[in-house]
Amino acid sequence: MRIGELAERAGTTTRTLRYYESRGLLPARRAVNGYRTYDEGDLRLIRQIRTLQDFGFDLEETRPFVECLRAGHPAGDACPASLAVYRRKLGELDRLIEQLRAVRTEVGAQLARAELEASAELPGGPEPRCELGG
């Protein structure tokens, strides 16, 4: 298949595919007429890259998965280098989750303080209203 068809089937652009090619993630095969040619394996590579990027992996982090696919592993993630990237990414995600939990705790504490302060200012009165004036 040619680059336009691959881009359409993969849900991406020809520009993106050329970029992947320049980064060595997509093979640069050309027909005798000079057109780039691709096969179903290339489509699988692109889908793997896009899936990983949707999960937050940067382009360079996808390289071990691409190489694993090229080596014949059907899912592209059974190779030692792919497993190492998964482990690193899980560590990053765990750190981000902890940071978000800390922020959530702080925001909850600020909300509780603000609600207490608001209720103390207007005992028995209506809910306080905040208006943006202009």
N, C-alpha and C positions, 0 to 999 in steps of 0.2 A: 504494500500500500504506500501511497505517497504521503507527504507531510500533512497536507490539508485533511486527508481522511483520518490519519492518526489523531490529529488535533481534535477533530470533531468527535471521534469515538471516545477519546479520553476526556473530553469536556474541558479542553484547554486551548491555547492559541499556538499558532506556528512559531511565534516569537519565543514563547516559553520553551517549546521543544528545541529550538535552535540554541537557546541558552543552556538547557540540559546537555545538549551535545557539546557545547563549548566547555562545559565543566567535566566532561568525560563520563556522564551518567547515562547517556543515550548513545549507542553506537552510530558512527557516521559512515553508513554504507551508501554507495551511490551506484545507480544504474549506468549503463554505457552512455545514455543521453545526458548524464550529469545530475539527474533528479535524485533526491534522497529517497531511499526505499526502507520500509519497515515491515515487520511481521507481527504476528500475535504475541510473540515473546516481548517485543518492544512495548506493545500496548499494556501488557502485564507489568512491565517495569514502571511505566508512567503512572498506572493506577496505584502501584505500591508507593511511589514517591508522593503522590497527591494525598493518599490516605494518611501517610505518616505526617505530612505537613499539616493536614487537618487536625491531627492530634497534637500539634505544637512542636514537632521536630523541625529543626532548621534543615536546609538543603544538604549541608555537608553531613549531617547525622543520618541521612538516608543512604549514603554511599555503601555502608556495609550490607544493607538489605538488598540493594541493587546487585552488588557483587555476589551475594549469596544466591539470589535468583539466577544470575548468570552461571553460577556453579552447578545449577540443576536442582536446587532445593525448592520445592513447589511453593512454599509460603514466604521464602526469603528471610526467614527469621530464625532458622535453626543453626546458623553458624556462630562460632564463638564471638566474632566481632559484633554481630547483630545483638546477641544476648547481652554483651557489655553495654551497648548503647541503650537497650531497654533498662538495664540496671541503673545507669546514670540518669536516665529520664525519670525513672520512678523516684530516685533520690531528690531530683529537682522538684518534682510534683509534691513530694512529702514536705519539703521545705516551704513551698508556696502555700500549701494547705495550712501549715502551722502559722505562717504569717497572716493568712486570712482569718484564722481563728482568733489570733491575738487582736487584730483590727476589729473583728466582730465584737469581741469582749469589751474593747474600749468604747466602741460606738454604743453598745448596750448600756454601759455604765454612764456615758454622757447623756443618753436618753433618760435613764432613770433619774439622774440628778436634775435634768431640766424639767422633767414632769413634776418632781417633788417641789422644786423651786416655784414652778408655775402654780401649783395647787396651794402653796403657802401664801402666795401673793394675793389670791382671790378666794378667800374662804367662803364657801357657799355660793359663790358667784358663778357666772357663766364660764364656759371654757375660754381661756385666753385666745385672742385672735392676733395673728401676726399679719400685718399688711405691708406690702411694699408701697411706699409713698413716692410720689413724684412731683 
